[in-house]
């Protein structure tokens, strides 16, 4: 075995170890990454030839956490790892987005990257190491790749930036961001923040990049020692330079002219571009040897060049807007009658219909992964049906893109929610994209904010979001930052930079860059332009509703809570849950009992006030403390020769002695009281040693006058 081991030392002395040559040697490349007790294995395999007709890179990236890594056995019937969890999908996307732009554009071989978490102690966050492991595996393979790259988590904790903090430490972060980069350029950014400034975000990116540079240098040494500096040769594209030149010569001016018409409607613009291609193909229909697939490929290149040149040379966008202009916006809240909150947000040809549902603690999402067993009280689901872009597409559940977009919107909003102790509901937002032409995830953020305010959720501040794009020319140095990009501008451009935030600062971001050499000056320009756009959109939103409604909707569940002594938790629950189930069945309310800081917290949810009040009265009766001198309405439980036992409070029986029933002397209990009979009694004494209760009925009755002698 040719085992190669390299060590990366972070600024605080912690070490990351990369090792190759020991495991998975039949893969094209394999690398093991260790930090503390966390171990990841990344493998990469790529076929030698591309499949016929494939003109793109069929890259798949899968990150999976083995339950055994944390000493756990999976739940469920099968007791084995199944489909990837949302967290695993999101981590896979982080790696995919960092790697994909760095494969050669003409490389079309099917390529698979697999990253497995083999060991973890819960202290080191493995998602920050996944891309490093994948890049190391590619570095020791012969697969063409313009890396290496690395990805780190940068967090701002107690005012300081920390690279790859531990899990407990990261819980205090006011900025939590993943940054992926080569030695020279940042490729991908994603994270959430507590209303930070643009300057703070840029500084965090620079700190992350410095750490990444060291990791890239170590991987370059790894490549050299593994003897993989020379990559495989390949020829995956059919080329016809003469045809390429012919297509450009014949069609460039016509495509440019279509774009110069500044057609605002997406479908009309697509039809006009399509007509240019169809006219060309019809004119050459008699040429049997014409390669139509190549014509379409070269036509796409013409479209891209024409659109980009129009922006850089003419200063014109394809829909006629100024570079910093936002498309027309209209919003409406309370659109749907039955959800607890709803909103429609439309910006240009992108539209999101969003609903808010408020549930109980029993509706919380259970998270059961290898490293985390917890509950989530805020859920956001994003749906992107085919009709939103005029396509026919089977509805087979959410794909990775939908999971990723929903996660970004969720991260943008979650920091603005009220604390759980002030608002003990589970909150679910569902965003259905009804139209899409760019930045539907940002429409989800805006519509989600409006729906939360419509529902009466007392968010700290409204959040808006915007997607920024860029078109640049490396040769001339020209660039243009575009606000509120169209779908075509995203597809043909060099950057997709989504930023969300309040009036005070940024709450989340996501950036993907498709080119090399993006300077921090350009990033700063993009952030400043994004801020202006965000505030413009926020103004449009707050013109419709500027703060949360003071009350929940009438059909939303009402809630009340009460703190009880710890020793009474069992009494409220009852044997096998008998008492709490009885309360729920008889009142129709939902009762949730938790132990928090050595006390019981009983939270009651109900859909009407009577049900809420009845359930609260039942709980209060159970936990109420008997007081000597108080009068109670009790129920006779048992008749004894010496008196009766009366339940004067739920679960509390006292002795009503035969001498305390009437002022008259009773010889026996025959016919005096009946089991189940309700009577008023007074608590006259509590035995200090035994805690037994002594009741009296006669003290509540008029005392007979004494007979005169």
N, C-alpha and C positions, 0 to 999 in steps of 0.2 A: 504494500500500500504506500502510495505517495501522499502522506498526510501533510497538509499545510495548515498552519495555525497563525492567525493574526490577531493582535489586540488593539482595540481603540480605547483610549483613556479620556473620559470626559473631564471637563474643567474642575469638577468637584472630587475627582479621583476614582469614581466608579468606572468599571471596565466592561466593555462589550467584546466578546471573543468570537471570531469567525473561524470556522474549521471546515476544510473540504478534503476529500480523498478517503474518507472512512465509511460513510453511509451512502446508500443509493447510487452505486457507481455505474449502473447501467443506464441511468438517465443521462441526457446530454450535459447536464450540469446539476450539481447538488451542493448545498452549503448549509451548515448548521450554525446557528447564532445563539449565543448564551449571554444572559445578563442576570447576575444573581442566580436564583434557582429556576429561572425561566429559560426554556429551550425551544427553539423553533427549527424545523427542518424545511427548507425550500428546495423544490426540484423543478427542472424545466426540461421539456422535451419538444422538439420541433421536427416535423416530417421533412424529408429531403426535397420532396417535390410538392408543388401546389396542385390542388385539384383543378381539373379542367373547368374553365369558365369562371374561376374565382379571381376577382380583381381587387381584393381587399385583404387585410390581415385577419384571419380567423383566430383571434387570441382569446383564450379563456383563462381567467385568474380565479382560483378558489382558495380561500383561507378557511381552515376548519380547526376547531378546538376539540381535542380529544378529552372526554370526561376523565379518563384515567390520569390526565396531566395534573388534575387537581385532587386526585384520590377519590373520585366520585363515580358512581354507576348511573348511567342515564335513566330517566324515568320512563314511563310509558310501558306498553305491553312487550315491545320487542327488546327493550333494554340495550339498545345500540344507537350510535349516532345516526340521525336521519338527514332530512333536507337541512340546508344551511339556515341558521337563525338570521333574523334581521341584522344583528350585530356582526355576524360573520359576513353577510352580504355587504354591509357597509364597509367593513375592513377590506374585503376583496375589491370593492370599487376604488378605495383609496390607493391601492397598489396598482390596479389596472390603469387608472387615469394618469398615474405618474410614469408608467412604463410605455404605454401605447404610442405616444408621440415620438419615441426614440427609436422605434424600429424603422428601417428604411421603407420609404413609401412604396417601393416596388417589390417588397418582400411579402409573399402571399402564402407561405407554408403554414399549415395548421400548427399552432403553438399552444402549449398548455403549461401554465405555471401553477404549482400546488404548494401551499404553505400550511404545514401542520404544527399546531401547538402540542408539544410532547411533554412538557413539564412546566408547571407554574405554581408559585406560592401565593399569588394574590397581591403581591407587593409591587412587582414590575408589570407595567401595562404592556401587553404583548403587541397591541396594534401598532405601537410606535416602532417596532422592530421588523414588522412583516415585509415592508418594501425593501429594507436593507438586506434581508435574507434573500428575497427574490432577485435583487440586483446582483448579489454575490454569486448566486447560482448561475445567472446569465454571464457573469464575468469569467467564470471558469468553464464556460461552454464555448463551442465554435459557432454559436448562433449570432448572426449580425445584430448588433445592438449599439446605439450611440451613447452608451452610458460610460461609467457607472452612475447610479443615482443613490441617494439615501433619503430617508424620510424620518423626521423627528417630531416629537411633541414639544412645543414651547408653551409654557404656562407662566402667567404672572401671579406670583404668590407673595403676599405681604409686600407688594410693591417691587419685587425683584423677578427677573426672568430666569426660569429654570428649564433645563433641557431634560426631557424624559423623566419627569418627577414620578415618585411612587404614587400608588392609588390613594392612600389616605392624605398625603400631601396635596394631591391634585384636587381634592374635594374643596379646598379653600381658594382655588384659583378664581381670579376675576377675568382671566383670559385663558382659554384652552384652545390651542390651534395646532393642527398638523400641517407641516410644510415639507414638500418634496422638491428636490433640486438636484441638478448636476453640479459639478465643481463651479461652472460658470453661471448657470441660470436657474432661476426658480421655475418649476414646472407646474406645481399644484399647491393650493392652499385651501384648507377647510377648517372652520372652527366656530366657537361661540364665545361671546364676551358679555360683560356687564356694562353696557353702554360706554364703551371706551372710545377714545378719540382716534382719528385717522393716523395721527402721529405715533400713538402707542402701538397701533397695529403694524405700521411700517417698521418700527423699531424691533418688534417681536420677530418679524420676518428676517431682518438682518441678523439678529442673534442666532436664529435657527440656521441660517445659511452658513454662518461661520462654523458651526458644529458639523454641518453636512460636508463641508469642504474636506475636513480631516477624514471623514468616513470614506469619501471618494478616493482620496490618496491611498488609503490602506487597500481598497479594492483594486486599484491599479497595480499595486505591488502583488496582490493575490493573482491577478491575471498573468502577470509576467512570470511568477514562480510556477504557475500551473502550465505555462507554455501555450496559452490560448490567446496570444496577441493577434495571430492570424485567424480570421474567421472564414467560414465555409464560403465557397463560391456558389452562385445560384443564378438562374435565369427564369423568372416566374412570369414575365410579361411578354406578350406578343407585341412587337413594335413595328411601326411603319412611319418613319420620319417624313416621308413624302406626303402620305395621307394626313399626317398631323399638320403639316404646313399648309396643305390644301384646305383643310377644314377651317383653320384659323384665317386664312386669306379670304375664304368665301363667306365666312359667317361672323367674324369679329365685329365688323362695322354694324351689321344688322342687329346683333345682340346689344351692342353699345347703344344703338338708337332706341331699342325697346326700353332699356334701363333709363335712358335720358327722358323718356316720356313721364317718368316719375308716377307710375301707376300705383295707387294706394292699395287697391284690392289684391290680395294674395292670389286668388284664383284667376283673376283676369291677367295678372302679370305672368303667372305660370303658363296660361294658355298662349299668350303672345310669344313667350320664349319657345314653347313647344312647336308653335306654328313655323318658326324659323327653321327648326330642325326638320320638320316634316316636309317643308318645301324643298329643302336640299336633298332629302332622301328620294322624294318623288322625281326630281330632276335626274337622278342617277339610278332610277329603278331598273333600267335595262342592263346595267353593269353587273353581271352575275358574280364577278369576283370581288365586289365591294364588301368589305368587312364592316357590317352594320354595327357590331358590338364595339369595334375600335372607333368608329365614327362617333358613337354616343359618348365614349370615354373622352375623346379629344374635344367634343362639344362641351362637356362639363368643364374642361380646362379653359375653354374660351369664355364660358359664363363667368368663371371665377376671376379670370384676368380682366374682363370688361367691367365687372362690378367693382373690383378693387381700384382699377385705374380711374373710374368715374369719381370715386370718393377722393382719391389722392390728387388727381389732376384737375377735376372740375369742382371739387368741394360739394358734391351733390350725392345724397343718399337715394336709394332706389324708390323710396316712397315720397321723396321731395322734402323731408324734414331737415331742419338744421341739425348739426351734430349733437347738440345738447337738448334738443326738443323732445318732449314726451308726447306720445300719442294721446288722442282724446280719451278722457276717463269719465265713466259714469258709474255710480254705486247706488245700491238700494239695500236697506236693512228690513228685517221683519218680513222677508219675502215669502216664507213658508209658514203656514198657520200652526202646525203642530210641533215641529222641533222647538227646543228651548231657546234657540237663537239661530238666526240665519242671515245671510247676506249674499248679494251678487256683486262682483267686482269685474268690470269690463274695461280693458285698456286696449284701444285699437281692436285687433281681431283676436285678442286673447281674453277668455272669459272663465271665471271660476264661480261656481255656486257652492257655498259652504254652509254647513249646518253644525250646530253645537248641541250636544246632548249631555245633560248632567245626571250622573248616577251615584250610587252609594259606594261605600268601601268594598262591598261585595262585587262591584263591577271592575275593580282594579285589574290591570293586566299582570298576570304572573309571569315573571322572567325566571326561567330555569335553564341556565347555561352552565358550562364547565366551571366558570369562575364566579358566577353571580347567581344567587337565589334571592329574588327580591320582588317587589311589586311596583308598578308604574301607575300613577294616578292621572297622568296627562298623556293622551293618545291622539296622534294625528295621522289620518289615513288619506293618501292622495291617489286619485283614480284618473287614468288617462285613456278613455275609450277611443276606439278608432274613428268614430264619427266626428270627434273634435278637430280632426284634420281632413275630413271627407274621405276616410279610408274604410275599407272592409277588413276588419281584423277580429279573429276569434277572441272571445272573452274567457281567458284561462287563468284569471287571478293576477295579482300584481307581479310585475317583473322587477328586475334589479333597479331600473331607472325610477320606477314609481316608489320603491322603497327609499332610494336615495333622495329624491325630491321631497318626499314626505318628511324624512328625517331633517333635512335642511330647514323646512318651514317650522317643524316642531322645535328645533333648537333656537330659531329666531324668536319664538313666542314664549317659551317656557319660563324664561327669567322674569317675565312681566306678570306672571300669575300671582294671585294673593297667596300668603302662607297657608299651609294646610290647616293649621289651628284656627284660622279666620274663615276658611272656606273649605269645609271638609267633604267636598264633592269629588267624585271621579269625573274628569272632563274628557270627552271625545269630540274631536273635530273631524269632519269628513269633507274633503274638498273634491268635487267632481268638476273636471275640466270639460267645459262644453264647447269651447273654441280654443284653438291654439295657433298662434303665430309669434312665438318667442316668449320666453320667460313665464311659463305657467306656474313655476314654483314660487316666483315673486308675487304673482296674482293670488296664489294660495295664502301667502303671508298677509297680504292686504285684506283679502276677504275673511280670513280667519280672525284678524283683529276686529273687523266690523261685526262679525257674528258673535264674538265674545262680549263686546260692549252691548250688542242687542240683547244678549242673554242675561245681562245684569252681572256678569263676572267683573269684579272690581280690579281690573288690571292696573298696574302702576302707570303705564303710559301706552298710547297706541304705537304700533310698529308698522312701518312700510318697507317695501323692498324694491330694488331695481336691478336689472341686468345690464352690465356695461360690456361693450365690445371694442375691438381695435382692429384697424387695418394698417399695415406698415409695409415699407419697402426698405430692405436691408441695404440695397445699393445706394439709394438716394438719401436714406435717413429720414424720409418723410413718414409721418404717422398721423392717424386720426382716431380720437377717442369718440365712441358712439354711445349715446345714452339710449336706454330702452330699446335694445336691439330686436330686430325681426328674426324670424327663424332662418331666413336666407343669409342674413348678416352674421348670425352665429355660425352657420355652416361654411360660409366663404371667408370668415374672418380669422384673426390670429389669437383671439382671447375671448373667454367668456367669464366675466367677473360679476358675481352676484353679491350684493351687499344689502343687509337689512339693518334697521335701526330705528330708534326713537328720535325725538328732537334733540336729546342730550348726546347720543352716541350710538356706536355700532353694537348690535346684538349677535350677529352671525355673518359669516361670509363663506363663499366658495369660489375658487378661481382655477381655471384650467387654461394653460398657455400652450399654443401649438408651434411656437417659433423659439429660436435662440435669441439671446441678447436683449431681454426686456429690462430696462434700467429702472432703478428706484425712482428716478425723476418722473418717468412715464407712469409708474404705479401711483405716485403721489398725485399726479394730474388726474388719473382715472378716479381715485378716491375722492378728490375734491369735487369733480364733476358729478360723481355718484351722490355725494352729500346734497348738492343742489337739487338733483333729481328726486332723491328720497323726500326732501322737505316739500317739494312741489306736489308729489303724490300724496303726502300726508295731509297737506292743506285741502286737497280735493276730498279726501276721506272724512276729515273732521268737519267739513261743511255739511255732511250728511248726518253724522253723529259724532259729537266731540268728546263725550265721556260715557262711561258705562251707565246704563239705566239704574236708577236707585233701587229697584226691586226686581226680583226674578219674575219670569212669566207665570201666569196663573196655573199653567199645566206643568210647571217644573216642580220637582219634589221639594217639600219644605224640610228644614232640618233644625234640630235642637240638640243640645248636648248637656250633660251634667257630669260633674266629677263626683266620684263616690270613694269611700275608704277602700283600700286594697282588700281588706278582709270580707267585703261584701260582694266582690266580683263573682264568687262561687254561688252566692245566694241569688243573684240576678240571672245567672246562667241556669242554675238548677241541675239536678242529677241527669246526666246525659243530655243536657240542653233543654230539659223539660219546661222549665219556667219561661225562658226567653222564647221558645217556640210557641208556648201558650199565649204569651203577650202578642206575638206577631199574628197568630191565627185569629185572635179575638178582636184585634184593633186594625189589622191590615197594614200596619207600619212595619218598617224594617229596622231592627235593633242590632247595633254593632257594639261589641264590648272589647276594649283594648286596655292593656296595662301599660301606662306611660309614667315613668319616673316614680315608681312605687305608689301609684294611685290608679284607680279605675276611671276610664273615660267612656261613658255610654253615649253613643250618638244615635239619634232616632231620625229616620227619614220617612216621610209620608206624603201622599198626594192631596191631603186636605187637613185643615187645622183640627177638626174633631178627632181624627185618627191620631194625629200627633199628640194632642192633649191627653187622650186616653192612655196612650202608651207611656207618656211621661209620668202621668199620675200613678200608673202601676209600678214603674221603676222607683219613683219617690217613696211609695208606700213600702216597698221591700227594704229600702236602705234607711228609712226614717228611724231615728233613735227613740225608743219608748221613753216617755217622761212621766214621772210620778205626778199625779194630780190631774193628768189629761183624761178626757172622756173619749171613749172609742166605741164604734159600732162593731160588735164582734159576732162570731158565729159559733154556736155550741158544737164542739167536736165529739166529746165523749161524756157520758153520764157515769158517775161513780157513786158509791154509797155515801161518800163524804162530800160530794159536791159535783162540779162539772169543770171540764177543761174547755176554755173558750179561746178561739183564735181571734185576738183583738187587732192584730196587724199581720200582714202576709208573712207566714213562716214563724209567727211568734204566738205561743200559747201561754195562757196564764190560768192559775187555779182560782175558780170562783167557789169558795168554801160554802158548804150548806148554810153556815151561819151568816153569810154575806149576801144571800139571795133576797131575803125579805126581812122586815123588822120582826115579824112573827116567828116564833120558834118552829122549825120544821123537824119532824121526827125522822123522815126519810125523803128520798128523792122521787118517789112514785108520783107521776103526773105533774111534776113541777116544771120541768123543761124537756124539750124534745131535741134530738140531734138535728143539726141544720137550722135550728131556730136562731133568728137574729135578735140580739138584745144589746142594750147600751150598758157599758161597764166603765168603771173608773179604776185606773191603775193606782193602787194605794201604797204599794211597796215593791222594791226590788231587793232581793236578798244579796247582800254584798259578797258573800262567800260562794253561793251556788249560781247566782244570776237568775234565780227563778222569780217569776212575776206573780204578785198577789192582787187579785181583782175584787171589786165590790160592786154589787148592783143596788144594794139597799140604800147606800148613801145618796143615790140619785132619786130615791122615792121619798115622798112625804113621810115624816116620822109621826107615828100615831101618838096622840096625846095620852099621857099617863092617866089611868083611872084614879079618881080621888078616893081616899080611904074613908 
